[in-house]
Structure formats: C-alpha cells, structure tokens
Amino acid sequence: MALLRWTKRHLVVIAGLLTLGYLLLPNIVVTVFSFNEPKGRFNYEWQTFSTDAWTDPCGVAGLCGSLSISLQLAAWATLGATVLGTMIAFALVRYRFRARGAVNSLIFLPMAMPEVVMAASLLTLFLNLGAQLGFWTILIAHIMFCLSFVVVAVKARVMSMDPRLEEAARDLYAGPVQTFVRVTLPIAAPGIAAGALLAFALSFDDFIITNFTAGSTVTFPMFVWGSAQRGTPVQINVIGTAMFVVAVLFVLAGMVVGGRRKRQKP
Amino acid sequence: MTKDHGGDVRLSGISKTYGSFAAVHPLDLTVPEGSFFALLGASGCGKTTTLRMIAGLEEPSSGTVSLGEQDVTRLPPHKRPVNTVFQSYALFPHLDIFENVAFGLRRRGIRSVTKQVDEMLDLVQLGEQARKKPHQLSGGQQQRVAVARALINRPKVLLLDEPLGALDLKLRRQMQLELKRIQTEVGITFVHVTHDQEEAMTMADTVAVMNAGRVEQLGSPTDLYENPRTTFVANFLGTSNLIEAEVDSKSGGAIVLKAGDGKLSLPEARCSAPATTGGRVLVGVRPEKISLTHADDAGDVPVGRNRITGKITATSFIGVSTQYVVDSSVCPEFAVYVQNIDRDPRLVPGADVVLHWSPAHTFGLDAAQSLLAGTAGSAGVETVEEEAAVR
C-alpha cells in the first residue's frame, strides 16, 4: 500500500528516469564494450577488461583515415551549409522577391524526401555530369541536405528579431557592415550555432547518401558498416565513446556559461 | 550674441507616399533650436513617418530635410547628427547597459568612453545597473537607457517616437517630468511624437497637431487649447461643445449669432471662419469655461454673457470637479465642468438650468466640417483623456 502511494507520488520522476535510461543505455553499452577484450573478431560478448583499444585507437587499418575524412567533410559541410543557409534565411525573412514562396517550400524538400531516393538521384546526376565520385561529390551532397536544417534553425531566430534593433544601430552611427557585425550577427548567433551543430552531426554520421556518392572514398560510418560484415574492432567503440564524451562536454560547457549569465541577475 | 541655429530642423515640402497612399502630404515645418516640439495625432496620421524621415530611416518621396544650414535629405541615418528613442526602446539584448549606452561613441571611434558613459548613466539615475542586460531592467529603466543611449552622442536633434507608450500611467507622468528636466538640462532640440494630447501639452513648447498626413494646427499648448481653428483640434485636445449657429450681425469687433431661439456673441478675432451675415459658423466653448445656474436664479446671471437654457441629464462627481451633461435645444449633450467650491444641491438630473459664459471664451469655426472630427468615437482616435481639459 505504502509502495503504491510512493510510486504514485514519484510517477513523473520514475517515467523521466526510465526515458533517460532508454536513451542512454546504448551509449553505456558502447562505452562498456570499449574496454572489452573480445576473443574472436566480434565485440559482442563481454570477456575481460582491457584498455588496449584506448591506448591504440588507430590500431585498425583504415579507421583513423576514415575518421579524418569524416571530420573534414563535416567541417566543410558545416561551413558551407551554415554560410549559405544563413544567407537564405535572411533573404527569406527580410526581403520580398518573386520566387520567395516557392523557395520557402522547396528548401524543405531535402528534409521530406526519403534519403535513399535523394541518394540515388544524386548518383544519377553526378554520373551524367561525368563527375569523379569522391570527397567533393560527398561534400556537395552533404551541403545540400544540411542546408535546409540550417535554414529552418536560422529562420526561426531571424523571424523573432526586432528590425528596429538594426534601425537603432544605423541611427547610432553604425554603417551597414558595422550594423551586421555588431548587432545582426550576435543576435542571430544562437540560431546560426544551432544550425551549424545540426549540420555537423548530420554530415558526420550520414551513411546512405554518402555511400551512393562516395566512389572509393570511405567515411567513418562507411568504415563501421564495412567492418561490421567481417568483425567489429573495439576501436569503433572507442571512437564512439570519445564522440559522445565530446558532445556531453559541449553541452556542459554551454550550461555553465548559461548558468553564470543567469546568476548575474540580482 | 550669435547663434548658429545648427539645431533647427527644417522640413520643406516633404511628403511620403506608399503606392497610391499618401502617409504624409507635402508639409513645411520648422523646429527652432533648443525647443521641445511635439507632433501630436492619432495613429496613422503620419507623425511617425515624419519623424523617421528626419532620422533618415525613411526616404521622403519629395521635399528636403535640413538641419541648420545642412541639407541631410540624402544622408543615410548613420551620417546624420540625429538620434532616436524608439517606441519599443530597441535596446541591444546582447549588450549590457554600459555597452548599449557606449554604442554610438564606439561607432564614431571614440576610445575612452567610460567617463562619459558613467556621467550619462548618472544623469538618468542608472549608475548601479551598468553591467546588467536590458531584459533585467524594468520598463521605466529601459526607457531611461534608451534616452541615455541617444543623448550621449550630443545629437543636434533628439527624436522621440512614442517613448512613453509602453509605461503605466503613474510612471508615464514621472517620465514626462524627467524628460522635460533632461531637455532643459542639455538644451538639445527634442522632437516628440505622441498620440497622447496630455503628454504633448505637458512637455512641449510647441505642438503640431497632425491629422490624415497634414498638420492641422501648430502653436503653443495654450494657444491650441484656447484657440482651436478646426473641429479636429477642438475635439482632439480636450473636449469642446460645438453649436451650429447663423451669423446675425456684426458690431464693434463682435459677431452676433443666432443659435436656436437665443443669441450668442463671439469676438471677431476668435473666429477662424469667414463670417458673412446669414452664413453659418460653428460656435465652440470649453466645458470648464461655463457656469451653471439653476433656472430659479436666472435673474442673477450678469448681462452680456452668452446664455443657453437646458435640463441636466447626468452628473458625475470626480473629486476636483463635477461634470454635468445638459440637454439644450442647440446641442443635445452639452458638457459642463464645475469646480467643487460651492455645490448647489439643486443641480441634479432633471433640473432646469441656465448655462452662461463670457463671450471672450467663445471660439468660431468653419461650419463646413464634421462636428465629430477628432472625438473618441471617430476613427483612429485612441485616447482622449478628459483630465487635461480641467485646467
């Protein structure tokens, strides 16, 4: 009886913890198995604790090369998509032009279209153009599908921006460039940052489109896929855990900065 | 003593049209240096557009804007020695109060701004708040930051676009006095846009009443209030009783008018309409200028005063005065405000009364305009506060 009442009272907390567990369990498994020393080629059964993989993350042929390619791709795709997407978002919110309505809806197409369809059509396009498949074709494809996510994130921010702020800046002796750098950009920054992070994550772990447009280039997700056919090196778990830790650190840093700002309040 | 008149604002024939809609009709206006000038009108009358053309945020369709001797019509806003206090304040949310105020100085490449900013924050009593972000301040404090941010640049002209609109009544009163104090202290030309006639009258030396993209009348608050020249001004500034009358005769600088079965006298100098015998004019009188006498004492009313008989339909006691509504043959809803000095207990709804006032307090308007222009009921007029009329 008492247990039932206790459960009732803490129902929200219990549900929250269960959901959190559901979300985090795969990450925990990945982390735990990064310290495993498997007997065969597959890292599916717990054997003994070992830090071998952590001391030698590049010990598997091709892994660190593919990781490097993926990081470069993600960095360039983020840069390209963020710059283009931010400009598109500003254009869509601030200016009235002929094809505005059409652009506004077409920009969402890459989000709505099944990835495999887009991948296939991109491959057709690149082959017809006679393009050499590889790093550059992947990059073009990644910028293309990241773009719509950046536009959505930045647009939301720009729409909520008071145009009077820019007028105020112009009124206070800031020229067009200064107004953009000192007022528009800092205020739009959270939206741009959100778009950029989204683009980075999407580009880094994309598999389907990359697989179609890569030619002989191997990215990290493709490497993982490929090795899963033959056996899973522990190093994959190491890289996965490291990525997870980096992401968590980013979030924590953001919380600390935000918390410090809030504490400045009286 | 020489004055360079660098703070004079001269608008010559400026207008603004959007497609076929004329927001501002060609208008000429001179705001003398160091004055507190108000542009008063209902929303959509073109007052904010006029202000924005002075700031450079809006390009005039025709005409020129000059500051002193300099024609600034083609200058972008950041090159004009003019600053604006925006209606929504438009404080930069990502900068703290200090940096908001320092913004203009920094953009002009001034290195050491600390002393000036501190002084300016002291002037608006916000020295303690320098390191806070705008959203951490109250509405009144944000408003003062907006003023400080503009004033620190020592502009030739400070433009205020409904700066008190977002504040509650008490705070608004306080800020009106505050702004007036600051203006006297710094001596900069202020151009203030407002739809609140009371605000315009308390703060400004000169008021331009705008209606539908035109300046209806320009003058000092007392001049506008005592001598309105259009029904819009008569109704928009305070309350007026307007009676349609016919010109009967003219004698010795006075016009004698026939209204209903009675006669009214109007000094010729106070009639803004051409008064030809037999023609019609609108006779106006402010509610607080009228005395109310019970019909039984009608004999006590001094001769030579304008008088009208009627019946009280409603009274309301508002402390400083009592407001009566009187039904008379010439005007169904005659408003009368009587100071609460000696209250006559017989003046209750239903009582027959004589309304009388000095002919010198009568004004005459052109009859060819709407009686209701500028009243609370007519389109576009938001608030007509009655209190200001009781002066």
Interface residues (C-beta under 8 A of the other chain):
Chain A: D162 R164 L165 E167 A168 A169 R170 D171 L172 Y173 A174 G175 Q178 T179 R182 V183 P186 I187 A189 Q264 K265 P266
Chain B: A55 G56 L57 P76 P77 H78 K79 V82 N83 T84 F86 S88 A90 L91 F92 P93 H94 F103 G104 R107 R108 R131 K132 K133 Q136 R149 A150 N153
